[in-house]
């Protein structure tokens, strides 16, 4: 069973920084399954879930939502089976529940997949 466990959320003032972490058991699958696409998504009550940052753990290619480009950075530590989301220059509109997600790409682009493994989320609150 795939498990994704997020941590690192919290409350911060506007302009501050947070780093989210996601430990993924998906990394433990045999290499024949391919390396997963990992992503960070966020959602606020009453709004649709938004893809924030995606990462191909095999190629290192990244994708970012326009709203976070230049401020957020997704990265991985493969040895630790962990994906990070570094969030700088945080704004009140970044307040949301942040979810880590994963999917095996089977050759497809990480940006064109429906992510089917989800963590429970970690809350990020940015005050003005």
C-alpha atoms as one frame of an Amber mdcrd trajectory, in Angstrom:
protein
   0.000   0.000   0.000   1.330   3.417  -0.942   1.664   5.857   1.900   2.361
   9.568   1.735   2.999  11.437   4.946   3.240  15.230   4.930   4.740  17.485
   7.553   5.973  21.032   7.923   2.807  23.057   7.773   2.057  25.823  10.212
   1.308  29.489  10.636   3.544  32.226   9.314   3.327  35.919   8.575   3.227
  37.221   5.039   6.693  37.287   3.523   7.811  34.320   5.562   8.873  30.845
   4.528   7.905  27.259   5.208   9.179  23.928   3.957   6.806  21.031   3.549
   8.043  17.450   3.482   6.439  14.315   2.104   7.800  10.862   2.791   6.633
   8.490   0.076   6.584   4.731   0.321   6.050   4.732  -3.462   9.792   5.080
  -3.810  10.125   1.561  -2.423   8.447  -0.050  -5.415  10.673  -2.112  -7.707
  12.384   0.031 -10.316  10.533  -1.816 -13.052   7.462   0.159 -12.065   9.292
   3.369 -12.948   9.920   6.303 -10.697   6.856   8.209  -9.602   5.623  11.668
 -10.389   5.237  13.605  -7.155   3.186  16.695  -6.629   1.966  19.229  -4.143
  -1.635  20.369  -4.360  -3.623  22.755  -2.211  -7.251  23.341  -1.435  -9.310
  25.845   0.497 -12.905  25.162   1.533 -15.347  25.887  -1.253 -12.715  25.982
  -3.987 -11.301  23.429  -6.378  -8.044  21.717  -5.598  -5.104  23.425  -7.278
  -1.912  21.817  -8.494   0.970  23.833  -7.055   4.145  22.014  -8.052   4.943
  18.729  -9.776   8.163  16.774 -10.057   9.305  13.928 -12.221  11.501  11.956
  -9.844  13.164  10.242 -12.804  14.052  13.276 -14.935  13.946  16.046 -12.342
  11.612  18.101 -14.500   9.381  20.432 -12.522   6.098  22.179 -13.181   4.663
  25.111 -11.245   1.376  26.928 -11.073   1.689  30.528 -12.273   0.621  31.746
  -8.839   3.716  30.284  -7.163   6.418  30.559  -9.833   9.542  32.187  -8.461
   8.405  31.670  -4.865   7.956  27.908  -4.448  10.405  25.147  -5.266   9.834
  21.400  -5.352  12.747  19.042  -4.833  13.551  15.519  -3.749  15.974  13.578
  -1.648  15.773  10.170  -3.235  17.807   8.454  -0.530  15.312   9.685   2.070
  12.310   8.907  -0.143  11.219  12.481   0.517   9.867  15.310  -1.593   9.986
  18.885  -0.376   8.107  22.062  -1.147  10.071  25.155  -0.210   7.699  28.092
   0.030   9.158  31.590   0.182   7.584  35.045   0.128   4.346  33.570   1.360
   1.134  35.485   0.836  -2.212  35.269   2.649  -3.691  33.754  -0.514  -1.328
  30.790  -0.085  -3.358  29.765   2.952  -4.723  26.282   2.293  -4.502  22.619
   3.131  -1.528  21.276   1.226  -1.529  17.701  -0.008   1.258  15.516  -1.291
   0.296  13.254  -4.176   1.927  10.638  -6.356   1.333   8.598  -9.464   3.348
   6.176 -11.542   3.694   7.787 -14.986   4.389   4.778 -17.242   6.053   7.133
 -19.693   3.516   9.932 -19.594   4.197  13.533 -18.593   3.744  14.299 -14.910
   1.677  17.310 -15.932  -0.889  15.212 -17.762  -1.731  12.600 -15.171  -4.441
  12.100 -12.615  -2.724  11.626  -9.289  -4.126   8.631  -7.457  -2.211   8.475
  -4.199  -2.774  11.162  -1.601  -1.552  12.113   1.815  -3.795  13.459   4.558
  -2.621  17.019   4.150  -0.890  19.671   6.219  -2.350  23.108   6.927  -0.534
  26.269   5.907  -1.843  29.572   7.235  -0.341  32.890   6.184  -1.422  35.987
   8.068  -1.155  39.534   6.786
